[in-house]
Amino acid sequence: VQLQASGGGLVQAGGSLRVSCVVSEIDLEYCSILWFRQAPGQEREGVACISSSGNTHSVSRRFTVSRDITENTVFLQMNNLKVEDTGVYYCNTDPGVRWGRWGQGTLVTVSS
């Protein structure tokens, strides 16, 4: 399974950003996709996920995860961003997490 995260950038606190994860080699209807964030000097932490059936969960109401089945892409919409949301955002599958296989992620920087 190939996953490519993109869409990160520099945004001011209070702003919004949507990052994307293009998934290859498996249809989203057959796998869950998880979003993680790794802040500078911190451990990677889970922030949102969407199951194969489309059920979603996020750690913050400011974050919304969705998907486009036709594009095999998962999105993480982040609103009212805070400085502490700064970090590299990764998408992954459950097996990818268990096996320690991570892509490059996409950097989100929130300025005050």
C-alpha positions, 0 to 999 in steps of 0.5 A: 500500500502506498500513501502520499500525504500532502497539503501542509504549509504555513498558516496563522493561528486561527486559520484552516488547512486541509491535508490530503492522503492519496492511497494506492494499491488498495481501495479505501472501502477495504482499509482504515486510514489513520492520521498522525501528528508528530510535533517537534521533539515529540512522539507521534500521536494519532489525531483522526481516523476513518474506517473502511465503512466511513466511520470517523473519529478525531481527537478534536472537534477542530479536525474533520476527516473525510474521504473521496472514494472515487479519488481514493483520497482521505482528507484531514480538515483542520480549523481554528489551528493552534500553534500546538498543532504544528508538526508533521502529519502522516497518514497510514494504515493499521498494518503500516503502523504495526510494521513501522512503515511510515511515509514522509508526511506533510509539514504543518506550521502554525504561526502565532 
